Amino acid sequence: MSVCDFLNVEAVTDAIYLLLQKPYVVILNLGSGEGMSIHNIVLLALLAFGKQEREITVENSSGLSSINILDISLTQSYLGWSPGPPQTIDIKFFLLSQN
């Protein structure tokens, strides 16, 4: 299973805007600081559309797991920025608004 650090576009643009206001640029991690698997995103989508009984098939030809969750503490302190609500809330809100 792969776990990634997803971030919504509004949070990205907010962070870039704040970064452009700084006198010098530092290398920062830009993410949510939380991990979510594609499997969980699909589950949320199925739930939002009332299809939670559907079977989900996962194919991973490499057989390797990947976990990529960013440490955003420097980004938060340097920019005074926060990624906003947990991604699960963002995704649920988006999916439910599409119904």
ZANU-736358 format. One line per field, with one value per residue (C-alpha): residue number from 1; residue in one letter; chain; x, y, z. Coordinates in Angstrom, 2 decimals, decimal comma. Last residue first. Layout:
# ZANU-736358
resi	c(NUM | ...)
resn	c(A | ...)
chain	c(A | ...)
x	c(X | ...)
y	c(Y | ...)
z	c(Z | ...)
***
This chain:
# ZANU-736358
resi	c(99 | 98 | 97 | 96 | 95 | 94 | 93 | 92 | 91 | 90 | 89 | 88 | 87 | 86 | 85 | 84 | 83 | 82 | 81 | 80 | 79 | 78 | 77 | 76 | 75 | 74 | 73 | 72 | 71 | 70 | 69 | 68 | 67 | 66 | 65 | 64 | 63 | 62 | 61 | 60 | 59 | 58 | 57 | 56 | 55 | 54 | 53 | 52 | 51 | 50 | 49 | 48 | 47 | 46 | 45 | 44 | 43 | 42 | 41 | 40 | 39 | 38 | 37 | 36 | 35 | 34 | 33 | 32 | 31 | 30 | 29 | 28 | 27 | 26 | 25 | 24 | 23 | 22 | 21 | 20 | 19 | 18 | 17 | 16 | 15 | 14 | 13 | 12 | 11 | 10 | 9 | 8 | 7 | 6 | 5 | 4 | 3 | 2 | 1)
resn	c(N | Q | S | L | L | F | F | K | I | D | I | T | Q | P | P | G | P | S | W | G | L | Y | S | Q | T | L | S | I | D | L | I | N | I | S | S | L | G | S | S | N | E | V | T | I | E | R | E | Q | K | G | F | A | L | L | A | L | L | V | I | N | H | I | S | M | G | E | G | S | G | L | N | L | I | V | V | Y | P | K | Q | L | L | L | Y | I | A | D | T | V | A | E | V | N | L | F | D | C | V | S | M)
chain	c(A | A | A | A | A | A | A | A | A | A | A | A | A | A | A | A | A | A | A | A | A | A | A | A | A | A | A | A | A | A | A | A | A | A | A | A | A | A | A | A | A | A | A | A | A | A | A | A | A | A | A | A | A | A | A | A | A | A | A | A | A | A | A | A | A | A | A | A | A | A | A | A | A | A | A | A | A | A | A | A | A | A | A | A | A | A | A | A | A | A | A | A | A | A | A | A | A | A | A)
x	c(-23,53 | -20,33 | -20,50 | -20,25 | -16,99 | -15,46 | -16,53 | -15,31 | -11,97 | -11,43 | -12,44 | -10,10 | -7,37 | -7,34 | -8,37 | -5,96 | -2,41 | -1,10 | 1,16 | 3,16 | 5,66 | 8,82 | 7,05 | 4,64 | 7,22 | 9,70 | 7,06 | 6,00 | 7,50 | 6,22 | 4,49 | 5,67 | 5,03 | 5,63 | 4,93 | 6,56 | 4,86 | 6,18 | 3,04 | 0,72 | -2,88 | -5,62 | -9,16 | -11,97 | -15,31 | -18,42 | -20,56 | -19,59 | -21,53 | -23,53 | -21,78 | -19,97 | -19,14 | -17,62 | -15,54 | -14,39 | -13,39 | -11,49 | -9,58 | -8,83 | -7,40 | -5,36 | -3,68 | -3,60 | -0,73 | -0,61 | 1,79 | -0,42 | 2,34 | 4,94 | 8,35 | 10,58 | 13,85 | 14,60 | 13,93 | 15,01 | 13,26 | 9,92 | 6,72 | 7,12 | 6,93 | 3,56 | 2,16 | 3,62 | 1,98 | -1,43 | -1,14 | -0,41 | -3,24 | -5,68 | -4,48 | -5,29 | -2,49 | -1,84 | 0,89 | 1,05 | 0,56 | 1,17 | 0,00)
y	c(14,98 | 16,94 | 18,82 | 15,49 | 14,72 | 18,08 | 18,05 | 14,47 | 15,31 | 18,43 | 16,62 | 13,70 | 16,21 | 17,51 | 21,16 | 23,90 | 23,51 | 25,99 | 28,94 | 31,23 | 31,19 | 30,17 | 28,32 | 26,36 | 25,57 | 24,42 | 22,12 | 20,62 | 17,14 | 15,39 | 12,03 | 9,67 | 5,99 | 3,50 | -0,21 | -2,52 | -5,37 | -3,95 | -4,81 | -3,14 | -3,82 | -2,88 | -4,10 | -2,25 | -4,04 | -1,92 | -1,89 | 1,73 | 2,97 | 5,76 | 8,49 | 9,99 | 6,51 | 5,47 | 8,66 | 8,17 | 4,57 | 5,72 | 8,25 | 5,52 | 3,23 | 6,13 | 6,13 | 9,11 | 10,58 | 13,67 | 16,62 | 18,47 | 19,23 | 21,79 | 20,90 | 23,95 | 24,99 | 28,57 | 31,69 | 35,17 | 38,46 | 36,72 | 37,91 | 35,31 | 32,57 | 33,86 | 33,70 | 30,21 | 29,03 | 30,43 | 28,91 | 25,47 | 25,72 | 26,63 | 23,71 | 21,05 | 19,02 | 15,28 | 13,48 | 9,98 | 6,44 | 3,52 | 0,00)
z	c(-5,54 | -6,25 | -2,93 | -1,12 | -2,88 | -2,07 | 1,57 | 2,05 | 0,43 | 2,54 | 5,75 | 5,00 | 4,18 | 7,74 | 7,90 | 6,87 | 5,60 | 8,19 | 7,58 | 9,85 | 7,00 | 8,85 | 11,71 | 9,54 | 6,86 | 9,50 | 11,07 | 7,72 | 8,17 | 5,05 | 4,84 | 2,10 | 2,76 | -0,03 | -0,03 | -2,53 | -4,39 | -7,65 | -9,62 | -7,12 | -8,00 | -5,58 | -6,14 | -4,40 | -4,09 | -4,19 | -1,01 | -0,26 | -3,32 | -1,71 | -3,71 | -0,73 | 0,60 | -2,72 | -2,80 | 0,79 | 0,05 | -3,06 | -0,97 | 1,59 | -1,13 | -2,51 | 0,89 | 3,17 | 5,12 | 7,26 | 7,33 | 4,86 | 2,41 | 1,44 | 2,74 | 2,73 | 1,12 | 2,05 | 0,03 | 1,02 | 1,80 | 2,45 | 0,74 | -2,02 | 0,63 | 1,83 | -1,72 | -2,20 | 1,04 | 0,10 | -3,39 | -1,92 | 0,64 | -2,14 | -4,26 | -1,67 | -0,12 | -0,24 | 1,70 | 0,29 | 1,58 | -0,75 | 0,00)
***
